Amino acid sequence: MFKIMLLVLYFAVMVGIGIMCRKHSTDVKGFVLGGRNVGPWLTAFAYGTSYFSAVVFVGYAGQFGWKYGVAATWIGIGNAVIGSLLPWVVLGRRTRIMTQHLDSATMPQFFGKRFDSKALKIGASAIIFVFLIPYTASLYNGLSRLFGMAFDIDYSVCILLMAVLTAVYVIAGGYMATAINDFIQGIIMLFGIVVVVAAVLNTKGGFMAAVESLSQVSDESAGAMVGSFSSFFGPDPLNLLFVVILTSLGTWGLPQMVQKFYAIDNEASIRKGTIISTFFAIVVAGGSYFLGGFSRLFSDQVDVATGGYDSVVPTMLSGLSEGVIALVVILVLAASMSTLSSLVIASSSTLTIDFLKDTVAKKMDDKKQVLVIRIFIVVFIAISSVLALVQYKSNVTFIAQLMGVSWGALAGAFLAPFMYSLYSKKVTKASCWTCFIFSSVLMMANIFFRSSFPAFMQSPINCGAIAMLTGLVIVPVVSAFTPKPDKALVDEAFACYDKETKVSQKTALGK
C-alpha cells in the first residue's frame, strides 16, 4: 500500500508541473528550449537525468558490474569527468553562443544553417529519428523488471503507465516542465542511490566485508582469477576502457544532451552547471556502477544465462525492505521518465522543425509547429512502446545492446562534426556526410551482420566506441581533401564569438 501511495503522489506531482508550465510552451522556442532562459540547477539536473536512466541503473550496472567487479566504478568516474565535466567546458559556452546566433533550436537545424545545407539537415534528422527509437525502447525494459519485482505488474501495463504519464506532462509543459520535473527526479536519484548502495552492502555485512567476500570470487569460464573482481582494473581492462569511451564520450554527440546547452541562460549558469552536473554524475553513475560491482556476491540467486544481465540488479534489490524497494522503484522511474521526455522532445522537434517545415509544410506558423511537435511526441512514444514489447519477446534481451547501437550511431555521426564546427572554419559538408554515413552504416551492419564482424567489434559497445573515435579522424582528414566551405558563410557563423559585450569585473578584468 505504501508503494502505491508513493507512486500516485509522484505521478500527481509530475502531471501537475506539466499543467503549470503550459504558459512556457506556447511557441516553438518556449516548447523546445524553455525560451533559452533556464538556470544552472535546472539545466545541470536536466543534463544528468537525461544521461542516466534505467539503462544505466539496471542494464549497464548489472552487466558491467558482473563482468568487471568493482572496477566498473571507473565507468561512473569516466561518465563524471569525460561525459559531464568536459562537455560543459568544451561545448557548453560555444554551443550556447553559436546556436543562438544561427537561430537553431535542434542539432540538425544547426548543421543546416552552419553549412547552408538543407540536405545535411534532413540527413541528420533522419539519423536522430531512426536511432533514438531503440534507445527509448530500452528504457521501458529496465523499468518493467523492477515493477515486476515490486508490484508483480504485467510488462505491458508498465509500458502503458510510463508512456502515458510522460506524454501528458511533456505535451502540456514542453521543455520547461521537463526541466523542472528533471530537477525533482534528480533529487530523488541522488538520495535514492546513496540509500540503495548502503542497504545492499549492509546485507553482505558492510563495505569491508563485501570487498573481502568479493576478493575470493573467481570465474574460470570468463578467464577471471581469484581476486580480479575486487581489483583496481578488473579482469578485462581493455574492454572496460571501451565501455568508458562509449558511455562517456557519447554524450558529446547525443542531440538530447547537447540541446541542454542551447537553453541555458547566461555565463554564470554555465560555470555553476558544470560543477553541479559533475557532482550529480559522480554520485548517480559512480554509485550505480559501484553497486553493480558487488553483483557476484549474489551469484547464488542470479542466473545470467537464463535471466540475462538485466536481472542482476533487480535480484540484488529483491531482499531489501518494502520502503527501500519503493524508493528504488521511484528512483528508476524518475531516471527513465526524465530520459524518455528528453528523447521525445529531441526527436519530435527535429521531425517538425527540420523535416516537415522545410519540405512538406513550409508555411507552417509557430502555433501549428507546436501542435505538430505534440502529435509527434505521441507517435514517437507509441512506436517506442510497441518496439519495447517486441524486443522483450525477441532474442535481443540485453538493455545494453539497444543502447550501445543507438549511442554508437548517434554520437559517431554527430560528435566530431558538431565539435569541430564550433571551433574550426575548415570543416566541410563532405566531412559531415562521411561521418554521418560511416557511423550509421557501421552500427546498422552491427545489428544485422554482427557475426561477420571481427570478434572484438561484434560487441555494439566496442563498435560504437570505434565509430566515435574514427569520426574524430574522419572530419579533419576529409575536410583537408574536399572543397572548402564558403568563406563569407563561415565568417558570418563565427562572427558571434567576436561580438563585444559588457560584463562585470567579476567575470573579466578591465584594462
C-alpha positions, 0 to 999 in steps of 0.5 A: 500500500505504501508503494502505491501511495508513493507512486500516485503522489509522484505521478500527481506531482509530475502531471501537475508541473506539466499543467503549470508550465503550459504558459512556457510552451506556447511557441516553438522556442518556449516548447523546445528550449524553455525560451533559452532562459533556464538556470544552472540547477535546472539545466545541470539536473536536466543534463544528468537525468537525461544521461542516466536512466534505467539503462544505466541503473539496471542494464549497464550496472548489472552487466558491467558490474558482473563482468568487471567487479568493482572496477566498473566504478571507473565507468561512473568516474569516466561518465563524471569527468569525460561525459559531464565535466568536459562537455560543459567546458568544451561545448557548453559556452560555444554551443550556447553562443553559436546556436543562438546566433544561427537561430537553431533550436535542434542539432540538425537545424544547426548543421543546416544553417552552419553549412547552408545545407538543407540536405545535411539537415534532413540527413541528420534528422533522419539519423536522430529519428531512426536511432533514438527509437531503440534507445527509448525502447530500452528504457521501458525494459529496465523499468518493467523488471523492477515493477515486476519485482515490486508490484508483480505488474504485467510488462505491458501495463508498465509500458502503458503507465510510463508512456502515458504519464510522460506524454501528458506532462511533456505535451502540456509543459514542453521543455520547461516542465521537463526541466523542472520535473528533471530537477525533482527526479534528480533529487530523488536519484541522488538520495535514492542511490546513496540509500540503495548502495548502503542497504545492499552492502549492509546485507553482505555485512558492510563495505569491508566485508563485501570487498573481502567476500568479493576478493575470493570470487573467481570465474574460470569460464570468463578467464577471471582469477581469484581476486580480479573482481575486487581489483583496481582494473578488473579482469578485462581492462581493455574492454572496460576502457571501451565501455568508458569511451562509449558511455562517456564520450557519447554524450558529446554527440547525443542531440538530447544532451547537447540541446541542454546547452542551447537553453541555458541562460547566461555565463554564470549558469554555465560555470555553476552547471558544470560543477553541479552536473559533475557532482550529480554524475559522480554520485548517480553513475559512480554509485550505480556502477559501484553497486553493480560491482558487488553483483557476484556476491549474489551469484547464488540467486542470479542466473545470467544465462537464463535471466540475462544481465538485466536481472542482476540488479533487480535480484540484488534489490529483491531482499531489501525492505518494502520502503527501500524497494519503493524508493528504488522503484521511484528512483528508476522511474524518475531516471527513465521518465526524465530520459524518455521526455528528453528523447521525445522532445529531441526527436519530435522537434527535429521531425517538425522543425527540420523535416516537415517545415522545410519540405512538406509544410513550409508555411507552417506558423509557430502555433501549428509547429507546436501542435505538430511537435505534440502529435509527434511526441505521441507517435514517437512514444507509441512506436517506442512502446510497441518496439519495447514489447517486441524486443522483450519477446525477441532474442535481443534481451540485453538493455545494453545492446539497444543502447550501445547501437543507438549511442554508437550511431548517434554520437559517431555521426554527430560528435566530431562534426558538431565539435569541430564546427564550433571551433574550426572554419575548415570543416566541410559538408563532405566531412559531415556526410562521411561521418554521418554515413560511416557511423550509421552504416557501421552500427546498422551492419552491427545489428544485422551482420554482427557475426561477420564482424571481427570478434572484438567489434561484434560487441555494439559497445566496442563498435560504437566506441570505434565509430566515435573515435574514427569520426574524430579522424574522419572530419579533419582528414576529409575536410583537408581533401574536399572543397572548402566551405564558403568563406563569407558563410563561415565568417558570418557563423563565427562572427558571434564569438567576436561580438563585444559585450559588457560584463562585470569585473567579476567575470573579466578584468578591465584594462 
